[in-house]
Amino acid sequence: MSSSYQGPHSTEWRFLYRAAIYETNDYELPKRISDAEGAIVQRMQEIFRENGADAEAEREALDDALYALRAWKIALETRTRAA
């Protein structure tokens, strides 16, 4: 299969991920996280069958980003409960 991993969403997830990670407003953060998670899942689906080092590297980056967002979400929930 030829690599078409540079689709229209190849950079969108990164932008949304960074927006979530750098968000300082706890009221905005859940939406930012949700938006980023949605974009990451969509991108994962887009490159699911792609082969090659570039696609594999992006899959790893997507996995790492999703893991970080989940940790960020748990930290926010813990802070919210403690407040």
Secondary structure by P-SEA (a helix, b strand, c coil): cccccccccccaaaaaaaaaaacccccaaaaaaaaaaaaaaaaaaaacccccaaaaaaaaaaaaaaaaaaaaaaaaaaaaaac
